[in-house]
């Protein structure tokens, strides 16, 4: 019924060349003055900033077993009457 349509899509040689070039892009990579700053930013600065932000909020929130009126903070501040 639905068989017999082998190669029903026309292959475009330009798209095939682009795909082959794109798939092997890492093999032709070179450190140049143009791409070095962006690589350092996205390869070092962004992960370092993410690590810093995550380390600052580590163990601050406690999501397990909280009800509607309870604070999500792991150590909620004490009410003014208890201080």
mmCIF file of the N, C-alpha and C atoms, coordinates in Angstrom:
data_MODEL
# 
_entry.id   MODEL 
# 
loop_
_atom_site.group_PDB 
_atom_site.id 
_atom_site.type_symbol 
_atom_site.label_atom_id 
_atom_site.label_alt_id 
_atom_site.label_comp_id 
_atom_site.label_asym_id 
_atom_site.label_entity_id 
_atom_site.label_seq_id 
_atom_site.pdbx_PDB_ins_code 
_atom_site.Cartn_x 
_atom_site.Cartn_y 
_atom_site.Cartn_z 
_atom_site.occupancy 
_atom_site.B_iso_or_equiv 
_atom_site.pdbx_formal_charge 
_atom_site.auth_seq_id 
_atom_site.auth_comp_id 
_atom_site.auth_asym_id 
_atom_site.auth_atom_id 
_atom_site.pdbx_PDB_model_num 
ATOM 1   N N  . UNK A 1 1  ? 0.805  -1.197 0.000  1.00 0.00 ? 1  UNK A N  1 
ATOM 2   C CA . UNK A 1 1  ? 0.000  0.000  0.000  1.00 0.00 ? 1  UNK A CA 1 
ATOM 3   C C  . UNK A 1 1  ? 0.851  1.265  0.000  1.00 0.00 ? 1  UNK A C  1 
ATOM 4   N N  . UNK A 1 2  ? 1.691  1.396  1.009  1.00 0.00 ? 2  UNK A N  1 
ATOM 5   C CA . UNK A 1 2  ? 2.438  2.632  1.130  1.00 0.00 ? 2  UNK A CA 1 
ATOM 6   C C  . UNK A 1 2  ? 3.901  2.464  0.753  1.00 0.00 ? 2  UNK A C  1 
ATOM 7   N N  . UNK A 1 3  ? 4.261  1.354  0.199  1.00 0.00 ? 3  UNK A N  1 
ATOM 8   C CA . UNK A 1 3  ? 5.651  1.119  -0.138 1.00 0.00 ? 3  UNK A CA 1 
ATOM 9   C C  . UNK A 1 3  ? 5.993  1.551  -1.549 1.00 0.00 ? 3  UNK A C  1 
ATOM 10  N N  . UNK A 1 4  ? 7.224  1.336  -1.964 1.00 0.00 ? 4  UNK A N  1 
ATOM 11  C CA . UNK A 1 4  ? 7.629  1.609  -3.317 1.00 0.00 ? 4  UNK A CA 1 
ATOM 12  C C  . UNK A 1 4  ? 8.019  3.048  -3.598 1.00 0.00 ? 4  UNK A C  1 
ATOM 13  N N  . UNK A 1 5  ? 8.186  3.851  -2.592 1.00 0.00 ? 5  UNK A N  1 
ATOM 14  C CA . UNK A 1 5  ? 8.545  5.249  -2.813 1.00 0.00 ? 5  UNK A CA 1 
ATOM 15  C C  . UNK A 1 5  ? 9.978  5.516  -2.352 1.00 0.00 ? 5  UNK A C  1 
ATOM 16  N N  . UNK A 1 6  ? 10.859 4.668  -2.767 1.00 0.00 ? 6  UNK A N  1 
ATOM 17  C CA . UNK A 1 6  ? 12.261 4.844  -2.398 1.00 0.00 ? 6  UNK A CA 1 
ATOM 18  C C  . UNK A 1 6  ? 12.815 6.077  -3.099 1.00 0.00 ? 6  UNK A C  1 
ATOM 19  N N  . UNK A 1 7  ? 13.483 6.925  -2.364 1.00 0.00 ? 7  UNK A N  1 
ATOM 20  C CA . UNK A 1 7  ? 14.062 8.174  -2.875 1.00 0.00 ? 7  UNK A CA 1 
ATOM 21  C C  . UNK A 1 7  ? 12.995 9.116  -3.430 1.00 0.00 ? 7  UNK A C  1 
ATOM 22  N N  . UNK A 1 8  ? 11.902 9.253  -2.678 1.00 0.00 ? 8  UNK A N  1 
ATOM 23  C CA . UNK A 1 8  ? 10.857 10.152 -3.145 1.00 0.00 ? 8  UNK A CA 1 
ATOM 24  C C  . UNK A 1 8  ? 11.213 11.618 -2.895 1.00 0.00 ? 8  UNK A C  1 
ATOM 25  N N  . UNK A 1 9  ? 12.249 11.868 -2.083 1.00 0.00 ? 9  UNK A N  1 
ATOM 26  C CA . UNK A 1 9  ? 12.682 13.228 -1.808 1.00 0.00 ? 9  UNK A CA 1 
ATOM 27  C C  . UNK A 1 9  ? 13.937 13.499 -2.639 1.00 0.00 ? 9  UNK A C  1 
ATOM 28  N N  . UNK A 1 10 ? 13.923 14.605 -3.359 1.00 0.00 ? 10 UNK A N  1 
ATOM 29  C CA . UNK A 1 10 ? 15.075 14.951 -4.177 1.00 0.00 ? 10 UNK A CA 1 
ATOM 30  C C  . UNK A 1 10 ? 16.209 15.445 -3.282 1.00 0.00 ? 10 UNK A C  1 
ATOM 31  N N  . UNK A 1 11 ? 17.394 14.907 -3.473 1.00 0.00 ? 11 UNK A N  1 
ATOM 32  C CA . UNK A 1 11 ? 18.556 15.262 -2.666 1.00 0.00 ? 11 UNK A CA 1 
ATOM 33  C C  . UNK A 1 11 ? 19.226 16.486 -3.266 1.00 0.00 ? 11 UNK A C  1 
ATOM 34  N N  . UNK A 1 12 ? 19.443 17.479 -2.438 1.00 0.00 ? 12 UNK A N  1 
ATOM 35  C CA . UNK A 1 12 ? 20.099 18.719 -2.867 1.00 0.00 ? 12 UNK A CA 1 
ATOM 36  C C  . UNK A 1 12 ? 21.583 18.619 -2.515 1.00 0.00 ? 12 UNK A C  1 
ATOM 37  N N  . UNK A 1 13 ? 22.482 18.667 -3.485 1.00 0.00 ? 13 UNK A N  1 
ATOM 38  C CA . UNK A 1 13 ? 23.911 18.537 -3.191 1.00 0.00 ? 13 UNK A CA 1 
ATOM 39  C C  . UNK A 1 13 ? 24.444 19.643 -2.282 1.00 0.00 ? 13 UNK A C  1 
ATOM 40  N N  . UNK A 1 14 ? 23.902 20.852 -2.374 1.00 0.00 ? 14 UNK A N  1 
ATOM 41  C CA . UNK A 1 14 ? 24.375 21.946 -1.522 1.00 0.00 ? 14 UNK A CA 1 
ATOM 42  C C  . UNK A 1 14 ? 24.042 21.667 -0.059 1.00 0.00 ? 14 UNK A C  1 
ATOM 43  N N  . UNK A 1 15 ? 22.857 21.147 0.195  1.00 0.00 ? 15 UNK A N  1 
ATOM 44  C CA . UNK A 1 15 ? 22.476 20.823 1.577  1.00 0.00 ? 15 UNK A CA 1 
ATOM 45  C C  . UNK A 1 15 ? 23.326 19.678 2.103  1.00 0.00 ? 15 UNK A C  1 
ATOM 46  N N  . UNK A 1 16 ? 23.607 18.694 1.267  1.00 0.00 ? 16 UNK A N  1 
ATOM 47  C CA . UNK A 1 16 ? 24.448 17.577 1.688  1.00 0.00 ? 16 UNK A CA 1 
ATOM 48  C C  . UNK A 1 16 ? 25.868 18.043 2.013  1.00 0.00 ? 16 UNK A C  1 
ATOM 49  N N  . UNK A 1 17 ? 26.431 18.961 1.215  1.00 0.00 ? 17 UNK A N  1 
ATOM 50  C CA . UNK A 1 17 ? 27.765 19.512 1.510  1.00 0.00 ? 17 UNK A CA 1 
ATOM 51  C C  . UNK A 1 17 ? 27.746 20.298 2.816  1.00 0.00 ? 17 UNK A C  1 
ATOM 52  N N  . UNK A 1 18 ? 26.702 21.105 3.022  1.00 0.00 ? 18 UNK A N  1 
ATOM 53  C CA . UNK A 1 18 ? 26.612 21.890 4.250  1.00 0.00 ? 18 UNK A CA 1 
ATOM 54  C C  . UNK A 1 18 ? 26.515 20.963 5.457  1.00 0.00 ? 18 UNK A C  1 
ATOM 55  N N  . UNK A 1 19 ? 25.729 19.900 5.342  1.00 0.00 ? 19 UNK A N  1 
ATOM 56  C CA . UNK A 1 19 ? 25.583 18.967 6.456  1.00 0.00 ? 19 UNK A CA 1 
ATOM 57  C C  . UNK A 1 19 ? 26.911 18.269 6.759  1.00 0.00 ? 19 UNK A C  1 
ATOM 58  N N  . UNK A 1 20 ? 27.638 17.867 5.742  1.00 0.00 ? 20 UNK A N  1 
ATOM 59  C CA . UNK A 1 20 ? 28.937 17.230 5.957  1.00 0.00 ? 20 UNK A CA 1 
ATOM 60  C C  . UNK A 1 20 ? 29.911 18.205 6.604  1.00 0.00 ? 20 UNK A C  1 
ATOM 61  N N  . UNK A 1 21 ? 29.893 19.469 6.174  1.00 0.00 ? 21 UNK A N  1 
ATOM 62  C CA . UNK A 1 21 ? 30.768 20.475 6.774  1.00 0.00 ? 21 UNK A CA 1 
ATOM 63  C C  . UNK A 1 21 ? 30.371 20.729 8.234  1.00 0.00 ? 21 UNK A C  1 
ATOM 64  N N  . UNK A 1 22 ? 29.073 20.807 8.492  1.00 0.00 ? 22 UNK A N  1 
ATOM 65  C CA . UNK A 1 22 ? 28.588 21.090 9.839  1.00 0.00 ? 22 UNK A CA 1 
ATOM 66  C C  . UNK A 1 22 ? 28.919 19.935 10.792 1.00 0.00 ? 22 UNK A C  1 
ATOM 67  N N  . UNK A 1 23 ? 28.816 18.702 10.313 1.00 0.00 ? 23 UNK A N  1 
ATOM 68  C CA . UNK A 1 23 ? 29.083 17.543 11.160 1.00 0.00 ? 23 UNK A CA 1 
ATOM 69  C C  . UNK A 1 23 ? 30.560 17.391 11.509 1.00 0.00 ? 23 UNK A C  1 
ATOM 70  N N  . UNK A 1 24 ? 31.447 17.970 10.722 1.00 0.00 ? 24 UNK A N  1 
ATOM 71  C CA . UNK A 1 24 ? 32.876 17.848 11.005 1.00 0.00 ? 24 UNK A CA 1 
ATOM 72  C C  . UNK A 1 24 ? 33.483 19.196 11.417 1.00 0.00 ? 24 UNK A C  1 
ATOM 73  N N  . UNK A 1 25 ? 32.667 20.095 11.908 1.00 0.00 ? 25 UNK A N  1 
ATOM 74  C CA . UNK A 1 25 ? 33.130 21.434 12.260 1.00 0.00 ? 25 UNK A CA 1 
ATOM 75  C C  . UNK A 1 25 ? 34.195 21.404 13.364 1.00 0.00 ? 25 UNK A C  1 
ATOM 76  N N  . UNK A 1 26 ? 34.042 20.519 14.330 1.00 0.00 ? 26 UNK A N  1 
ATOM 77  C CA . UNK A 1 26 ? 34.991 20.455 15.443 1.00 0.00 ? 26 UNK A CA 1 
ATOM 78  C C  . UNK A 1 26 ? 36.388 20.035 14.982 1.00 0.00 ? 26 UNK A C  1 
ATOM 79  N N  . UNK A 1 27 ? 36.485 19.339 13.855 1.00 0.00 ? 27 UNK A N  1 
ATOM 80  C CA . UNK A 1 27 ? 37.785 18.894 13.359 1.00 0.00 ? 27 UNK A CA 1 
ATOM 81  C C  . UNK A 1 27 ? 38.581 20.027 12.721 1.00 0.00 ? 27 UNK A C  1 
ATOM 82  N N  . UNK A 1 28 ? 37.899 21.072 12.282 1.00 0.00 ? 28 UNK A N  1 
ATOM 83  C CA . UNK A 1 28 ? 38.572 22.195 11.632 1.00 0.00 ? 28 UNK A CA 1 
ATOM 84  C C  . UNK A 1 28 ? 38.677 23.417 12.529 1.00 0.00 ? 28 UNK A C  1 
ATOM 85  N N  . UNK A 1 29 ? 38.376 23.276 13.817 1.00 0.00 ? 29 UNK A N  1 
ATOM 86  C CA . UNK A 1 29 ? 38.375 24.430 14.720 1.00 0.00 ? 29 UNK A CA 1 
ATOM 87  C C  . UNK A 1 29 ? 39.791 24.951 14.937 1.00 0.00 ? 29 UNK A C  1 
ATOM 88  N N  . UNK A 1 30 ? 39.925 26.287 14.984 1.00 0.00 ? 30 UNK A N  1 
ATOM 89  C CA . UNK A 1 30 ? 41.205 26.934 15.293 1.00 0.00 ? 30 UNK A CA 1 
ATOM 90  C C  . UNK A 1 30 ? 40.955 28.069 16.264 1.00 0.00 ? 30 UNK A C  1 
ATOM 91  N N  . UNK A 1 31 ? 41.891 28.253 17.191 1.00 0.00 ? 31 UNK A N  1 
ATOM 92  C CA . UNK A 1 31 ? 41.821 29.394 18.114 1.00 0.00 ? 31 UNK A CA 1 
ATOM 93  C C  . UNK A 1 31 ? 42.269 30.635 17.358 1.00 0.00 ? 31 UNK A C  1 
ATOM 94  N N  . UNK A 1 32 ? 41.363 31.550 17.152 1.00 0.00 ? 32 UNK A N  1 
ATOM 95  C CA . UNK A 1 32 ? 41.682 32.793 16.470 1.00 0.00 ? 32 UNK A CA 1 
ATOM 96  C C  . UNK A 1 32 ? 41.300 33.957 17.380 1.00 0.00 ? 32 UNK A C  1 
ATOM 97  N N  . UNK A 1 33 ? 41.823 35.149 17.123 1.00 0.00 ? 33 UNK A N  1 
ATOM 98  C CA . UNK A 1 33 ? 41.446 36.305 17.943 1.00 0.00 ? 33 UNK A CA 1 
ATOM 99  C C  . UNK A 1 33 ? 39.950 36.619 17.863 1.00 0.00 ? 33 UNK A C  1 
ATOM 100 N N  . UNK A 1 34 ? 39.297 36.173 16.806 1.00 0.00 ? 34 UNK A N  1 
ATOM 101 C CA . UNK A 1 34 ? 37.871 36.463 16.661 1.00 0.00 ? 34 UNK A CA 1 
ATOM 102 C C  . UNK A 1 34 ? 37.005 35.579 17.565 1.00 0.00 ? 34 UNK A C  1 
ATOM 103 N N  . UNK A 1 35 ? 37.330 34.286 17.692 1.00 0.00 ? 35 UNK A N  1 
ATOM 104 C CA . UNK A 1 35 ? 36.462 33.416 18.466 1.00 0.00 ? 35 UNK A CA 1 
ATOM 105 C C  . UNK A 1 35 ? 36.943 33.146 19.886 1.00 0.00 ? 35 UNK A C  1 
ATOM 106 N N  . UNK A 1 36 ? 38.142 33.550 20.237 1.00 0.00 ? 36 UNK A N  1 
ATOM 107 C CA . UNK A 1 36 ? 38.661 33.293 21.576 1.00 0.00 ? 36 UNK A CA 1 
ATOM 108 C C  . UNK A 1 36 ? 37.872 33.998 22.683 1.00 0.00 ? 36 UNK A C  1 
ATOM 109 N N  . UNK A 1 37 ? 37.537 35.290 22.575 1.00 0.00 ? 37 UNK A N  1 
ATOM 110 C CA . UNK A 1 37 ? 36.791 35.923 23.675 1.00 0.00 ? 37 UNK A CA 1 
ATOM 111 C C  . UNK A 1 37 ? 35.423 35.290 23.931 1.00 0.00 ? 37 UNK A C  1 
ATOM 112 N N  . UNK A 1 38 ? 34.695 34.970 22.883 1.00 0.00 ? 38 UNK A N  1 
ATOM 113 C CA . UNK A 1 38 ? 33.376 34.371 23.100 1.00 0.00 ? 38 UNK A CA 1 
ATOM 114 C C  . UNK A 1 38 ? 33.502 32.968 23.682 1.00 0.00 ? 38 UNK A C  1 
ATOM 115 N N  . UNK A 1 39 ? 34.505 32.215 23.265 1.00 0.00 ? 39 UNK A N  1 
ATOM 116 C CA . UNK A 1 39 ? 34.699 30.878 23.820 1.00 0.00 ? 39 UNK A CA 1 
ATOM 117 C C  . UNK A 1 39 ? 35.091 30.941 25.293 1.00 0.00 ? 39 UNK A C  1 
ATOM 118 N N  . UNK A 1 40 ? 35.941 31.887 25.644 1.00 0.00 ? 40 UNK A N  1 
ATOM 119 C CA . UNK A 1 40 ? 36.309 32.025 27.046 1.00 0.00 ? 40 UNK A CA 1 
ATOM 120 C C  . UNK A 1 40 ? 35.119 32.474 27.889 1.00 0.00 ? 40 UNK A C  1 
ATOM 121 N N  . UNK A 1 41 ? 34.300 33.369 27.339 1.00 0.00 ? 41 UNK A N  1 
ATOM 122 C CA . UNK A 1 41 ? 33.139 33.833 28.080 1.00 0.00 ? 41 UNK A CA 1 
ATOM 123 C C  . UNK A 1 41 ? 32.153 32.694 28.312 1.00 0.00 ? 41 UNK A C  1 
ATOM 124 N N  . UNK A 1 42 ? 31.755 32.004 27.234 1.00 0.00 ? 42 UNK A N  1 
ATOM 125 C CA . UNK A 1 42 ? 30.762 30.948 27.365 1.00 0.00 ? 42 UNK A CA 1 
ATOM 126 C C  . UNK A 1 42 ? 31.336 29.659 27.935 1.00 0.00 ? 42 UNK A C  1 
ATOM 127 N N  . UNK A 1 43 ? 32.644 29.481 27.872 1.00 0.00 ? 43 UNK A N  1 
ATOM 128 C CA . UNK A 1 43 ? 33.263 28.271 28.395 1.00 0.00 ? 43 UNK A CA 1 
ATOM 129 C C  . UNK A 1 43 ? 33.761 28.397 29.819 1.00 0.00 ? 43 UNK A C  1 
ATOM 130 N N  . UNK A 1 44 ? 34.056 29.621 30.277 1.00 0.00 ? 44 UNK A N  1 
ATOM 131 C CA . UNK A 1 44 ? 34.576 29.799 31.634 1.00 0.00 ? 44 UNK A CA 1 
ATOM 132 C C  . UNK A 1 44 ? 33.708 30.725 32.490 1.00 0.00 ? 44 UNK A C  1 
ATOM 133 N N  . UNK A 1 45 ? 33.361 31.889 31.965 1.00 0.00 ? 45 UNK A N  1 
ATOM 134 C CA . UNK A 1 45 ? 32.644 32.881 32.770 1.00 0.00 ? 45 UNK A CA 1 
ATOM 135 C C  . UNK A 1 45 ? 31.216 32.451 33.083 1.00 0.00 ? 45 UNK A C  1 
ATOM 136 N N  . UNK A 1 46 ? 30.491 31.962 32.112 1.00 0.00 ? 46 UNK A N  1 
ATOM 137 C CA . UNK A 1 46 ? 29.104 31.553 32.347 1.00 0.00 ? 46 UNK A CA 1 
ATOM 138 C C  . UNK A 1 46 ? 29.037 30.359 33.308 1.00 0.00 ? 46 UNK A C  1 
ATOM 139 N N  . UNK A 1 47 ? 29.826 29.293 33.123 1.00 0.00 ? 47 UNK A N  1 
ATOM 140 C CA . UNK A 1 47 ? 29.786 28.202 34.100 1.00 0.00 ? 47 UNK A CA 1 
ATOM 141 C C  . UNK A 1 47 ? 30.242 28.642 35.504 1.00 0.00 ? 47 UNK A C  1 
ATOM 142 N N  . UNK A 1 48 ? 31.226 29.522 35.580 1.00 0.00 ? 48 UNK A N  1 
ATOM 143 C CA . UNK A 1 48 ? 31.680 29.990 36.894 1.00 0.00 ? 48 UNK A CA 1 
ATOM 144 C C  . UNK A 1 48 ? 30.598 30.811 37.587 1.00 0.00 ? 48 UNK A C  1 
ATOM 145 N N  . UNK A 1 49 ? 29.905 31.664 36.837 1.00 0.00 ? 49 UNK A N  1 
ATOM 146 C CA . UNK A 1 49 ? 28.817 32.449 37.428 1.00 0.00 ? 49 UNK A CA 1 
ATOM 147 C C  . UNK A 1 49 ? 27.666 31.544 37.857 1.00 0.00 ? 49 UNK A C  1 
ATOM 148 N N  . UNK A 1 50 ? 27.366 30.536 37.074 1.00 0.00 ? 50 UNK A N  1 
ATOM 149 C CA . UNK A 1 50 ? 26.312 29.588 37.435 1.00 0.00 ? 50 UNK A CA 1 
ATOM 150 C C  . UNK A 1 50 ? 26.685 28.813 38.687 1.00 0.00 ? 50 UNK A C  1 
ATOM 151 N N  . UNK A 1 51 ? 27.918 28.359 38.768 1.00 0.00 ? 51 UNK A N  1 
ATOM 152 C CA . UNK A 1 51 ? 28.384 27.647 39.960 1.00 0.00 ? 51 UNK A CA 1 
ATOM 153 C C  . UNK A 1 51 ? 28.302 28.536 41.190 1.00 0.00 ? 51 UNK A C  1 
ATOM 154 N N  . UNK A 1 52 ? 28.698 29.798 41.058 1.00 0.00 ? 52 UNK A N  1 
ATOM 155 C CA . UNK A 1 52 ? 28.640 30.727 42.176 1.00 0.00 ? 52 UNK A CA 1 
ATOM 156 C C  . UNK A 1 52 ? 27.198 30.933 42.643 1.00 0.00 ? 52 UNK A C  1 
ATOM 157 N N  . UNK A 1 53 ? 26.283 31.148 41.707 1.00 0.00 ? 53 UNK A N  1 
ATOM 158 C CA . UNK A 1 53 ? 24.881 31.358 42.080 1.00 0.00 ? 53 UNK A CA 1 
ATOM 159 C C  . UNK A 1 53 ? 24.285 30.125 42.745 1.00 0.00 ? 53 UNK A C  1 
ATOM 160 N N  . UNK A 1 54 ? 24.594 28.941 42.216 1.00 0.00 ? 54 UNK A N  1 
ATOM 161 C CA . UNK A 1 54 ? 24.067 27.722 42.813 1.00 0.00 ? 54 UNK A CA 1 
ATOM 162 C C  . UNK A 1 54 ? 24.677 27.460 44.178 1.00 0.00 ? 54 UNK A C  1 
ATOM 163 N N  . UNK A 1 55 ? 25.941 27.789 44.360 1.00 0.00 ? 55 UNK A N  1 
ATOM 164 C CA . UNK A 1 55 ? 26.559 27.553 45.664 1.00 0.00 ? 55 UNK A CA 1 
ATOM 165 C C  . UNK A 1 55 ? 26.028 28.518 46.725 1.00 0.00 ? 55 UNK A C  1 
ATOM 166 N N  . UNK A 1 56 ? 25.579 29.695 46.313 1.00 0.00 ? 56 UNK A N  1 
ATOM 167 C CA . UNK A 1 56 ? 25.018 30.651 47.266 1.00 0.00 ? 56 UNK A CA 1 
ATOM 168 C C  . UNK A 1 56 ? 23.629 30.236 47.740 1.00 0.00 ? 56 UNK A C  1 
ATOM 169 N N  . UNK A 1 57 ? 22.896 29.481 46.949 1.00 0.00 ? 57 UNK A N  1 
ATOM 170 C CA . UNK A 1 57 ? 21.551 29.066 47.334 1.00 0.00 ? 57 UNK A CA 1 
ATOM 171 C C  . UNK A 1 57 ? 21.494 27.611 47.763 1.00 0.00 ? 57 UNK A C  1 
ATOM 172 N N  . UNK A 1 58 ? 22.642 26.949 47.899 1.00 0.00 ? 58 UNK A N  1 
ATOM 173 C CA . UNK A 1 58 ? 22.673 25.556 48.329 1.00 0.00 ? 58 UNK A CA 1 
ATOM 174 C C  . UNK A 1 58 ? 22.183 25.449 49.770 1.00 0.00 ? 58 UNK A C  1 
ATOM 175 N N  . UNK A 1 59 ? 21.297 24.547 50.035 1.00 0.00 ? 59 UNK A N  1 
ATOM 176 C CA . UNK A 1 59 ? 20.726 24.274 51.365 1.00 0.00 ? 59 UNK A CA 1 
ATOM 177 C C  . UNK A 1 59 ? 19.926 25.453 51.913 1.00 0.00 ? 59 UNK A C  1 
ATOM 178 N N  . UNK A 1 60 ? 19.456 26.341 51.085 1.00 0.00 ? 60 UNK A N  1 
ATOM 179 C CA . UNK A 1 60 ? 18.625 27.455 51.546 1.00 0.00 ? 60 UNK A CA 1 
ATOM 180 C C  . UNK A 1 60 ? 17.152 27.062 51.485 1.00 0.00 ? 60 UNK A C  1 
ATOM 181 N N  . UNK A 1 61 ? 16.773 26.296 50.459 1.00 0.00 ? 61 UNK A N  1 
ATOM 182 C CA . UNK A 1 61 ? 15.382 25.928 50.264 1.00 0.00 ? 61 UNK A CA 1 
ATOM 183 C C  . UNK A 1 61 ? 15.162 24.478 50.651 1.00 0.00 ? 61 UNK A C  1 
ATOM 184 N N  . UNK A 1 62 ? 13.996 24.208 51.253 1.00 0.00 ? 62 UNK A N  1 
ATOM 185 C CA . UNK A 1 62 ? 13.613 22.854 51.627 1.00 0.00 ? 62 UNK A CA 1 
ATOM 186 C C  . UNK A 1 62 ? 12.206 22.621 51.105 1.00 0.00 ? 62 UNK A C  1 
ATOM 187 N N  . UNK A 1 63 ? 12.096 21.830 50.048 1.00 0.00 ? 63 UNK A N  1 
ATOM 188 C CA . UNK A 1 63 ? 10.816 21.636 49.380 1.00 0.00 ? 63 UNK A CA 1 
ATOM 189 C C  . UNK A 1 63 ? 10.068 20.419 49.901 1.00 0.00 ? 63 UNK A C  1 
ATOM 190 N N  . UNK A 1 64 ? 10.689 19.576 50.699 1.00 0.00 ? 64 UNK A N  1 
ATOM 191 C CA . UNK A 1 64 ? 10.058 18.307 51.071 1.00 0.00 ? 64 UNK A CA 1 
ATOM 192 C C  . UNK A 1 64 ? 9.062  18.485 52.220 1.00 0.00 ? 64 UNK A C  1 
ATOM 193 N N  . UNK A 1 65 ? 7.871  18.001 52.010 1.00 0.00 ? 65 UNK A N  1 
ATOM 194 C CA . UNK A 1 65 ? 6.852  17.938 53.053 1.00 0.00 ? 65 UNK A CA 1 
ATOM 195 C C  . UNK A 1 65 ? 6.361  19.275 53.564 1.00 0.00 ? 65 UNK A C  1 
ATOM 196 N N  . UNK A 1 66 ? 6.312  20.276 52.748 1.00 0.00 ? 66 UNK A N  1 
ATOM 197 C CA . UNK A 1 66 ? 5.847  21.588 53.187 1.00 0.00 ? 66 UNK A CA 1 
ATOM 198 C C  . UNK A 1 66 ? 4.351  21.725 52.914 1.00 0.00 ? 66 UNK A C  1 
ATOM 199 N N  . UNK A 1 67 ? 3.668  22.370 53.843 1.00 0.00 ? 67 UNK A N  1 
ATOM 200 C CA . UNK A 1 67 ? 2.253  22.653 53.630 1.00 0.00 ? 67 UNK A CA 1 
ATOM 201 C C  . UNK A 1 67 ? 2.101  24.076 53.121 1.00 0.00 ? 67 UNK A C  1 
ATOM 202 N N  . UNK A 1 68 ? 0.868  24.476 52.911 1.00 0.00 ? 68 UNK A N  1 
ATOM 203 C CA . UNK A 1 68 ? 0.605  25.771 52.299 1.00 0.00 ? 68 UNK A CA 1 
ATOM 204 C C  . UNK A 1 68 ? 1.109  26.934 53.147 1.00 0.00 ? 68 UNK A C  1 
ATOM 205 N N  . UNK A 1 69 ? 1.005  26.856 54.443 1.00 0.00 ? 69 UNK A N  1 
ATOM 206 C CA . UNK A 1 69 ? 1.363  27.968 55.318 1.00 0.00 ? 69 UNK A CA 1 
ATOM 207 C C  . UNK A 1 69 ? 2.806  27.929 55.807 1.00 0.00 ? 69 UNK A C  1 
ATOM 208 N N  . UNK A 1 70 ? 3.562  26.889 55.490 1.00 0.00 ? 70 UNK A N  1 
ATOM 209 C CA . UNK A 1 70 ? 4.946  26.784 55.953 1.00 0.00 ? 70 UNK A CA 1 
ATOM 210 C C  . UNK A 1 70 ? 5.898  27.472 54.974 1.00 0.00 ? 70 UNK A C  1 
ATOM 211 N N  . UNK A 1 71 ? 6.979  27.986 55.517 1.00 0.00 ? 71 UNK A N  1 
ATOM 212 C CA . UNK A 1 71 ? 7.989  28.646 54.705 1.00 0.00 ? 71 UNK A CA 1 
ATOM 213 C C  . UNK A 1 71 ? 8.823  27.601 53.966 1.00 0.00 ? 71 UNK A C  1 
ATOM 214 N N  . UNK A 1 72 ? 9.258  27.923 52.756 1.00 0.00 ? 72 UNK A N  1 
ATOM 215 C CA . UNK A 1 72 ? 10.119 27.028 51.997 1.00 0.00 ? 72 UNK A CA 1 
ATOM 216 C C  . UNK A 1 72 ? 11.586 27.162 52.393 1.00 0.00 ? 72 UNK A C  1 
ATOM 217 N N  . UNK A 1 73 ? 11.906 28.126 53.229 1.00 0.00 ? 73 UNK A N  1 
ATOM 218 C CA . UNK A 1 73 ? 13.281 28.278 53.689 1.00 0.00 ? 73 UNK A CA 1 
ATOM 219 C C  . UNK A 1 73 ? 13.656 27.111 54.593 1.00 0.00 ? 73 UNK A C  1 
ATOM 220 N N  . UNK A 1 74 ? 14.898 26.632 54.491 1.00 0.00 ? 74 UNK A N  1 
ATOM 221 C CA . UNK A 1 74 ? 15.353 25.533 55.332 1.00 0.00 ? 74 UNK A CA 1 
ATOM 222 C C  . UNK A 1 74 ? 15.406 25.964 56.791 1.00 0.00 ? 74 UNK A C  1 
ATOM 223 N N  . UNK A 1 75 ? 15.792 27.213 57.056 1.00 0.00 ? 75 UNK A N  1 
ATOM 224 C CA . UNK A 1 75 ? 15.806 27.771 58.404 1.00 0.00 ? 75 UNK A CA 1 
ATOM 225 C C  . UNK A 1 75 ? 15.019 29.073 58.376 1.00 0.00 ? 75 UNK A C  1 
ATOM 226 N N  . UNK A 1 76 ? 13.688 28.990 58.544 1.00 0.00 ? 76 UNK A N  1 
ATOM 227 C CA . UNK A 1 76 ? 12.878 30.204 58.448 1.00 0.00 ? 76 UNK A CA 1 
ATOM 228 C C  . UNK A 1 76 ? 13.199 31.178 59.564 1.00 0.00 ? 76 UNK A C  1 
ATOM 229 N N  . UNK A 1 77 ? 13.045 32.475 59.314 1.00 0.00 ? 77 UNK A N  1 
ATOM 230 C CA . UNK A 1 77 ? 13.294 33.455 60.374 1.00 0.00 ? 77 UNK A CA 1 
ATOM 231 C C  . UNK A 1 77 ? 12.263 33.319 61.486 1.00 0.00 ? 77 UNK A C  1 
ATOM 232 N N  . UNK A 1 78 ? 12.707 33.591 62.695 1.00 0.00 ? 78 UNK A N  1 
ATOM 233 C CA . UNK A 1 78 ? 11.809 33.476 63.847 1.00 0.00 ? 78 UNK A CA 1 
ATOM 234 C C  . UNK A 1 78 ? 10.869 34.688 63.888 1.00 0.00 ? 78 UNK A C  1 
ATOM 235 N N  . UNK A 1 79 ? 9.646  34.476 64.337 1.00 0.00 ? 79 UNK A N  1 
ATOM 236 C CA . UNK A 1 79 ? 8.720  35.609 64.473 1.00 0.00 ? 79 UNK A CA 1 
ATOM 237 C C  . UNK A 1 79 ? 9.261  36.641 65.464 1.00 0.00 ? 79 UNK A C  1 
ATOM 238 N N  . UNK A 1 80 ? 8.804  37.873 65.345 1.00 0.00 ? 80 UNK A N  1 
ATOM 239 C CA . UNK A 1 80 ? 9.308  38.970 66.168 1.00 0.00 ? 80 UNK A CA 1 
ATOM 240 C C  . UNK A 1 80 ? 9.024  38.736 67.649 1.00 0.00 ? 80 UNK A C  1 
ATOM 241 N N  . UNK A 1 81 ? 7.964  38.010 68.008 1.00 0.00 ? 81 UNK A N  1 
ATOM 242 C CA . UNK A 1 81 ? 7.605  37.785 69.408 1.00 0.00 ? 81 UNK A CA 1 
ATOM 243 C C  . UNK A 1 81 ? 8.607  36.853 70.080 1.00 0.00 ? 81 UNK A C  1 
ATOM 244 N N  . UNK A 1 82 ? 9.238  35.916 69.362 1.00 0.00 ? 82 UNK A N  1 
ATOM 245 C CA . UNK A 1 82 ? 10.160 34.965 69.964 1.00 0.00 ? 82 UNK A CA 1 
ATOM 246 C C  . UNK A 1 82 ? 11.570 35.526 70.125 1.00 0.00 ? 82 UNK A C  1 
ATOM 247 N N  . UNK A 1 83 ? 11.883 36.610 69.492 1.00 0.00 ? 83 UNK A N  1 
ATOM 248 C CA . UNK A 1 83 ? 13.237 37.143 69.559 1.00 0.00 ? 83 UNK A CA 1 
ATOM 249 C C  . UNK A 1 83 ? 13.385 37.877 70.810 1.00 0.00 ? 83 UNK A C  1 
# 
